[in-house]
């Protein structure tokens, strides 16, 4: 095997006859003489026209072409304005940790998937504005059984919507 053969990586092992090339900003995939425009590459952004070739294109750009892919977007998204940067997460309170109210609210707003995972959110907010969850915070209520059901509460249980009564008899 010559040095030239060793230097060229096998990009698409499932289709050994596939070749990739770049013409200006266009990434071209050629297979059995058929050339397809599969992506655009400009300023580190790879805009995919044929998303099924994403892995092969990014690998070819990095290994064979020596170009660094910073961002990958679907066709048409590259022209959109970038989203505003997310503000940094607030610091934890030394005693409250990840239940610090500012952090919990920040997580709910900026990374809802992690919010659901971290606190074990089991469903949407109830009529009191609290999420049923496996961990209690100021915006979640702990559900002991892990099952959210109105059948588990007593009919005589307070709903939290009644006015508070003074125990001392004062009005």
N, C-alpha and C positions, 0 to 999 in steps of 0.2 A: 504494500500500500504506500503510495507516494505522500509527501508532505502536503500537497495540495488537497488530496482526498481527505486527509485527517483534519485539515483546517476547516473544511466545509461540513457543518453539522447536518445531520439528517433531521430536518425540521418536521416533516409529515411522514412518520414511519408507516402509517396505514396506506399512504399513496406515494410510493417512492418516485413517481414521475412528476410530482408537483414542484413547481418553481415559483418563487415569489420575487417580485422586483418593485422598485419604486420609481415612478416617473413624475418628477416635480413633487406634488403632494399626493398623487394617486398611488395606492398600493395595488399592484396587479398580481393575480394568481393565475398561473398558466398550468393547465393539466391536459395532456394529450393534444396539444396544439390549440386548445380553447382558452383564450385570455379573458379573464373577468376582472372588472374593477370591484374590489371587495372592501376597500376602506380608503380613507383619507388620513394623512398624517401631517400635522403642522404644529410647530412649536411645542412638541411633547404631548399633544393631544391626538389620540387615535379615535377617529370617527368611523364607526363600523357601519358598512352598508350590508354586509353578509355576516351577521353575528355568529353564525355557526363556525366560522373560521377564526374566531377571536384568539384562542390559545396558540394556533399556528402562526398567526400574524404577529402577535406580540413576541413570541419566541424568535421568529425570523428577524424582526426589527432589532431585538437585543443582541442575538448571537451573531447573525451574519452581517447585518447592516451597521451594527454598532451604535444604534440610536436608542435613547432612553424614553420609554413611554411613561409619562407622568399621570395622564388621565385618559380613561376610556369612556366614550359616550356612544349612545346609539345615534343613528343618522338623524340629522335635524336638530339635535340638542346642542351641538358645538357652538351655534350662533347665539344661544340664549345667554343672558347675563349671568355671571356666577352668583350664587346665593350669598346673602350677607353672612359674614362669619359668625359662628355661634359664640356667644359670650362664654367666658371660662366658667367652669363649675365653681360654685361657692365652696369655701372651706368648711370642713366638718367642725361642729362644736365638740370640744373635748369630752363631754359627757354623753352627748346624743349620737355621735358618730354619723352613720349614713341615714339616720332618722332626723337629722337637722332639717327643720322646716324649709329653709331656703334651698337646700340641696334637693329635697324631695320635690318641691315645686319646679325647680330647674330641670330635674330629670323627667318629670311628667311632660314638660313643655318641649324639651330638646331631644330626648331619646326615649320615646314611649315604650319601645320594645324592651329596653333594659329596665325601665321602670316596672313594667309588668313582671319581668323575671325576678328582679331583686326583691320585690315586696309580695310576690305571689298573687297578683291581681286575678280575681276569679270572674269578674264580670263588669258591666257598666256601673256608673254611679247610681246610688239609690236616691230616693226622694229627699234624703237629708244631705245629699251632695258628697257622700262618702263611697269609696270603692270597697266592695267586699274583697278581703285579702287574707293571706296566711300570716302577714306581719302587720302590726298596728303602727300607724303614723298619724299625724294630724289630719290627713285627708283619706285615710283608709280605716276600715273597721275590721277587726280580727274575726274570722269565721272559724270557730273551733272544729266543726266537723268536716270542713272542706267542701260542704255542699251548701249552695245558696238556694234556700227554699223558704217560702212563707209558711209551709206546713210545720216547720220546726219551732215556731214561736207560739206562745200562748195567746189566746184571744184577749186575755186581760192584761197582757204585757204593755207597758207604756210605749208609745210610738215615738216620743220625743217631740211631737207636735202639740201636746197639751201644754197650757200655761203652767209654770211652776207654782206649786203650792207651798206656802210657808208652813213649816212644821210647828212653829210657836203659836199659831193661831192668829197672828197679826196679819192684817190686810194692807 
